[in-house]
């Protein structure tokens, strides 16, 4: 893959990650809302939903943890976008030096282009290395988001058990458990797509 095509693939990957993270943030906020609704239902159910009440706190904590993690990842993703812009400019600079060097063969002082050309190439390679390092760090952060998503699925399973003891409130609390389970799966799938996009960049470098 050419340097410019590589930079374009980076643009696409970072843009897709931003879209996926936006969806994750939306779903995490939905989980937080579901926790608030579940807390209200459990309060009305009283003793019938006594075991469900602490679960709502766990659900809310997981939602907040996910939102905080996504905020951090968004900042990192924005940094990758800025680096991709810089990388594209450095590639363009190196290409320009290459063309000028080819055109100036045999011309007076043509050798004076060697030093700035070498510096431009070194900066481009350094930018590549830094970008790859940030990609690895972002992959680690994305893996971190997977943990609360997995925990949410476990909590959803426990929620179904506790909801079965809630009498008249069974359906309402089971609906909460189902929404948390579905949201956790959506978050998992979206984050997985982010990881794949970043992995493609690493492979193609």
Secondary structure, DSSP 8 states (H G I E B T S, - for coil): --HHHHHHHHHHHHHHHHHHHHHHHHHHHHHHHHHHHHHHHHHHHGGGGHHHHHHHHHHHHHHHHHHHHHHHHHHHHHHHHHHHHHHHHHHHHHHHHHHHHHHTTTSTTGGGHHHHHHHHHHHHHHHHHHHHHHHHHHHHHHHHHHHHHHHHHHHHHHHHHHHTTSGGGHHHHHHHHHHHHHHHHHHHHHHHHHHHHHHHHHHH-
